[in-house]
Amino acid sequence: MTNFKKLLRGKALYQTPDKIWVSRGMTLFAVDYNGKRVSRKCRVGSTLERILGCHRLSSQLLRVGLHHLLPLKNGNLLVTAKRKTFIIAPNGEIVNVWNGYQGNKPGHQGVCVTPSGSIFFAEYLLNPQRDHDIRLWRSIDNGMSFDVVHTWHAGDIRHLHFVKWDEYEHCLWLGTGDYGDNGAENRLYRSDDDGTSWQLIGQYSQDWRAIGVCFTENALLWGTDAGSCPDIVHFVRMDRNTHRLEILEDFEGPCHGCASYADGRAFFSTGIEGGENEKDRFARLKEFKNGKCVDLLKIEKDRWPLILQYGVMRFPLGSDNCNRVVFTAMGLKGHGEAIMIEK
């Protein structure tokens, strides 16, 4: 842990070069990289949600709290909570609440804003019977309304894992999961037209099952999210030109986090969710260097059951424009919900 220190209690949701947007329960605010608050506090949700969100155990068990934050082109903020998405003005006023989607919340990288200002919102729900249509939503008016831009019909996939803007190719990438015959539900798509149409890049393997991707000039990188299945977790590289996958190494557990940085660095994290492919009870933070991943930090799962919280390290959105590594440790010994920062 010599390269990282605990900054403060809470979750890091979004970072910019000069501040980090964080949440505690149903409260959000920004801090600088020394942990000093630099914005007003904003509270959302009902009185009961605020009470439950004050306590980490009840918040994690009931999935109460704030999960995503995105700055919008007009200066407002998009913030997700359980089954609700808030649009918040700079003065703290809630100007819109949207709850027309399925599931409690998107995946960790399941929301994004493009340079033109379009907002994308990917549905994530358990859907074990595959009996729900799964939808990708888009807003072109800064979150005041959302429309379905693409639908996967019931039986096609289980859910959407991520949607992410690529500054290198100026396009969107989207990932789906989880199983299907020969891994048919695990897919990677690409869109050049603001999400209107999607080109299928790859499927039919657990190696296409990603919760997010990191971008380099020549490739996309990800660790597989092979959680509750026997497949070995792989760290893979996809060549931008050929779309060919190359397995670079094995990971000790499912890859729950990844983040690219403005200085060219890329980081990945593995988690603990009780899958049969996990090597031990440690979550790990890794840096991609010289063609392989180097372990920087490992922390053991805490004593609380997995139904409360998996042991994970999650990076805030917005890292692509920053150079300082920040992540949230959750469900780990001594780090029930703590924001960690590179020294």
Secondary structure, DSSP 8 states (H G I E B T S, - for coil): -TTEEEEEESEEEEE-SS-EEEEETTEEEEE-TTS-B-S--EE-S-HHHHHHHTSHHHHHHHT-S--EEEE-TTS-EEEEETTEEEEE-TTS-EEEEE--SSSSS--TB-EEE-TT--EEEE-----TT--S-EEEEEESSTTS--EEEEEE-TTS-SEEEEEEEETTTTEEEEEEE--SGGGTT-EEEEESSTTSS-EEEE-SSGGG-BS--EE-SSEEEEEB---SSSS--EEEEEETTT--EEEEEE-SS-EEEEEE-TTS-EEEEE-BS--TT--SSEEEEEEEETTEEEEEEEEEB-SS-TTT--BEEE--BTGGG--S-EEEEEEETTEEEEEEEE-
